[in-house]
Amino acid sequence: MKILIADDHAVVRQGLRQILAGDPDVVVAGEAKDGDEALALARTVEWDVAIFDFSMPGLSGLELLSEVKREFPGKPVLILSMHPEDVHATRVLKAGGAGYITKESASHELTAAIKKVANGGKYVSPALAEFLALEFTPDSNKPLHETLSDREYRVMWLLASGKQINQIAKEMSLSSSTVSTYRSRILKKLRVATNAELVRYAVSHRLVG
């Protein structure tokens, strides 16, 4: 199987290569350091399964996932993240991701996950499966951040991570006024009034460290 890797940290990409090197049935077809480069690579090399970091410069993992699924609907995409499964996994699966793996568990889960999704399955850990079962029960109370669009969710995450509007605009290739509009929508949806309250919300829901 040919694997496409995208992560903005060279040491992570190297670690993934080492993990995959242990399986003779798997070869790395290409690697990218950001979302834009990953999308370009997906269009130019042959690949069977993609592994994308959730948080990257340029196209974020979610935006990249959505674009790749639109152009290559039959190909599975795994999302790799430093964040716990119960924080972002639901959004990833709803966006068409074939699975969600934390970087902490990648060393012992990645190969099995690749083989499962390559055969048309979805990969979730036992802990995530239990969380999803509770998440989709009729009486579950959805957190407010689940109402955000993928673009709003990324702006929220960047704001909560301490980025300024002009920095976010540059990273997402948007105008500052557009980012400000997103910010206003986000504050309203999360029922907060300031960036400080937004940070407190994100921290309390473990959306940021």
C-alpha positions in Angstrom: 0.0 0.0 0.0 1.2 3.5 -0.8 0.8 5.9 2.1 0.7 9.7 1.9 1.9 11.6 5.0 1.3 15.2 6.0 2.6 16.8 9.2 4.3 20.1 9.8 6.9 18.6 12.2 9.8 16.7 10.5 10.4 14.6 13.6 6.8 13.3 13.4 7.1 12.5 9.8 10.3 10.6 10.5 8.6 8.8 13.3 5.7 7.7 11.1 8.2 6.5 8.5 9.9 4.4 11.1 6.6 2.9 12.3 5.6 2.0 8.7 9.0 0.7 7.8 8.2 -2.3 10.1 5.5 -3.5 7.6 6.8 -4.9 4.3 3.3 -4.3 2.7 3.5 -0.6 3.2 5.5 2.1 1.5 5.5 5.9 1.9 4.6 7.4 -1.4 5.2 11.0 -0.4 5.2 13.4 2.6 4.2 17.0 3.0 4.9 19.7 5.6 1.6 21.5 5.4 -2.0 21.2 4.1 -1.4 23.0 0.8 1.6 20.9 -0.1 -0.3 17.8 0.9 -3.2 18.6 -1.4 -0.8 19.2 -4.3 0.9 15.9 -3.5 -2.4 14.0 -3.4 -3.0 15.2 -6.9 0.3 14.2 -8.3 1.4 10.9 -6.7 -0.3 7.5 -6.5 -1.5 6.7 -3.0 -3.9 4.4 -1.2 -4.2 5.8 2.3 -3.5 9.3 3.6 -2.4 10.2 7.1 -2.9 13.9 7.9 -2.1 15.9 11.0 -5.1 17.7 12.5 -3.3 21.0 13.0 -1.2 22.3 10.2 -0.3 25.6 8.5 -2.3 26.3 5.3 -5.2 24.0 4.9 -5.9 22.5 8.3 -6.5 18.8 8.8 -10.3 19.2 8.6 -10.2 21.5 5.5 -7.7 19.2 3.8 -9.8 16.2 4.7 -12.9 17.7 3.1 -11.0 18.7 0.0 -9.4 15.4 -0.5 -12.6 13.5 0.1 -14.3 15.7 -2.5 -11.6 15.0 -5.1 -10.8 11.4 -4.1 -14.1 10.1 -2.5 -13.0 6.5 -2.6 -9.7 6.9 -0.8 -9.5 6.7 3.0 -7.9 9.4 5.2 -6.7 8.9 8.7 -6.3 12.0 11.0 -3.4 12.0 13.4 -3.6 14.4 16.4 -1.9 15.3 19.6 -5.4 16.0 21.0 -7.5 13.4 22.9 -10.0 11.4 20.8 -13.1 12.8 22.6 -12.1 16.4 21.6 -12.0 16.3 17.8 -12.7 12.7 16.6 -16.5 13.2 16.2 -15.9 16.2 13.8 -13.3 14.2 11.9 -15.6 11.2 11.3 -18.5 13.5 10.3 -16.2 15.2 7.7 -15.5 11.8 6.1 -12.4 10.7 7.9 -11.8 7.0 8.0 -10.3 7.1 11.5 -8.7 9.2 14.2 -5.4 8.3 16.0 -3.6 10.2 18.7 0.1 10.7 18.2 0.6 9.0 21.6 -1.0 5.8 20.4 0.3 5.8 16.8 3.3 3.5 17.5 1.0 0.6 18.3 -2.2 1.5 16.4 -1.1 3.0 13.1 -0.4 -0.1 11.0 -3.6 -1.9 12.1 -5.6 1.3 11.4 -4.1 1.6 7.9 -5.0 -2.0 7.0 -8.5 -1.7 8.3 -9.4 1.5 6.4 -7.6 0.3 3.3 -10.2 -2.6 3.3 -13.1 -0.1 3.5 -13.5 -0.1 7.3 -13.4 2.7 9.8 -10.8 2.7 12.6 -11.8 3.8 16.1 -10.1 2.7 19.3 -12.2 0.9 21.9 -12.2 4.1 24.0 -13.4 6.2 21.1 -16.1 3.6 20.2 -17.5 3.9 23.7 -17.4 7.7 23.5 -19.2 7.7 20.2 -21.9 5.4 21.5 -22.6 8.0 24.2 -22.3 10.9 21.9 -25.0 9.7 19.6 -27.6 8.7 22.2 -30.8 10.8 21.9 -30.4 12.5 25.3 -26.8 13.5 24.8 -26.2 17.2 25.3 -24.1 18.6 22.5 -21.4 21.1 23.4 -21.8 24.6 21.8 -18.6 24.2 19.7 -20.3 21.3 17.8 -22.5 24.0 16.2 -19.5 25.6 14.5 -18.7 25.1 10.9 -15.3 23.5 10.1 -13.9 27.0 9.1 -15.4 28.6 12.2 -14.0 25.7 14.3 -10.5 26.3 13.0 -10.7 30.1 13.6 -11.9 29.4 17.1 -9.1 27.0 17.8 -6.5 29.5 16.5 -7.9 32.3 18.6 -8.0 30.1 21.7 -4.4 29.1 20.9 -3.4 32.8 21.2 -3.2 33.8 17.5 -4.1 37.4 16.6 -6.6 38.1 13.8 -3.9 39.2 11.4 -1.9 36.0 12.1 -4.9 33.9 11.5 -5.7 35.8 8.3 -2.2 35.1 7.0 -2.3 31.4 8.0 -5.7 30.8 6.4 -5.2 33.1 3.4 -8.2 35.2 4.4 -8.6 39.0 4.9 -8.5 40.3 8.4 -12.1 41.5 8.1 -13.3 38.0 7.1 -11.6 36.6 10.2 -13.2 39.2 12.3 -16.6 38.2 10.9 -15.9 34.6 11.8 -14.8 35.7 15.3 -18.1 37.5 15.8 -20.1 34.4 14.7 -18.0 32.2 17.0 -18.5 34.4 20.1 -22.2 34.4 19.5 -22.5 30.6 19.0 -20.3 29.9 22.1 -22.2 32.5 24.1 -19.1 34.4 25.1 -18.2 38.0 24.8 -14.4 38.3 24.7 -11.3 36.4 23.6 -10.5 35.7 27.2 -13.9 34.0 27.7 -13.3 32.1 24.4 -10.0 30.8 25.8 -11.6 29.7 29.0 -14.3 27.9 27.1 -11.7 26.1 24.9 -9.6 25.1 27.9 -12.6 23.9 29.9 -13.6 21.7 27.0 -10.0 20.6 26.4 -10.0 22.0 22.8 -6.6 23.5 23.5 -3.8 22.7 26.0 
